[in-house]
Amino acid sequence: MKIIKILIFLVVVLLSFNVAYSQNKNETNFIRVLLGENRPNSNSLERIKKVSAKAIVSGAAYQGEIELWKGDEGYFLINVVSLEEYVKGVVASEVGINWPIEALKAQAVLARTYAVAHIIRNRDKNFYDVTSSVFHQVYKGEVGNDEIERAVKDTQGEILTYNKEPIMAFYHACSVGKTEEPKEVFGRDYPYLKAVEVPFTPSPYTVWGKKISLEILQKALSMEKISKVEIVSHTNTGRVKEIKFLNGQNSKTIKATELRKLLKWSLLPSTMVTDIRFEEDGVVFEGHGYGHGVGMCQWCAFQMAQEGKNYREILQYFYSGTELSKINENN
């Protein structure tokens, strides 16, 4: 049977505390994280082992309960960890550990909100709540520092809500000019998510250029001998909406958001593309920003914190009409 294609080294150790998590589906004090890049196409899996352990996956260390699941596609690891420990790991993985404390607090609230929303949505129909990859939130386990500990402690239990429900706390690395409207990325509007103007930031992705080989593009698009590329349309915020690839008399028009997905996101940093140049061995994309552009811009939060804004002000700016609530306070 094909083993999941990630480095898995499982070190079983007796932890200094007894990790015991209730399996009550309504509880949000713990979270079930699928480790690695691969997700099963089916929920027909069997749990074959559960230990209090440390798991090393692709160089990242995870502690808590570790479950080994077996399915038709191979083996999968689940890390069952307390929600607050998970939030620490997400904050450390998603933003710089030396960022301003108010930006770290804003990220902590969003990481917790995102997790709670997915626990509510996924736990009764899936064997995990979120993944450890960019598909959900990046979570690398045992990383962090005193400032992150402080940011998570100072916001403990806080989530963003709208009409007493946790919001879909989308966020991204960097926008330039404006953030994006959610319908352009996720196909629907949210009353608390609007395109907003953002400050200039010191992000390394403020301006970028990427050359993608024809071989990679042709494989991603299932096309042969691409000979021309054109921008077809833009969104209201100036991002590219559709791109046309031509092959002689044939052409394929694709949404820029879908192209990013086919290219595993990082090859095309964002859809805020300002220029496309066709060359003999590849296509050069130039643009601004990093990520889907919806919700809080992390580098903008960095800049706003540097300018004296607190985390409440930062969150309210990007998620208008929301409230800071404590988990389960409305129950």
Helices and strands as residue ranges (DSSP letters): E 8-11, E 30-34, E 46-57, E 60-71, E 74-82, H 83-94, H 101-122, E 130-131, H 146-154, E 158-162, E 165-166, E 171-172, H 182-186, E 208-213, H 214-221, E 228-234, E 240-247, E 250-255, H 256-262, E 273-279, E 282-287, E 296-297, H 298-306, H 311-318, E 323-326
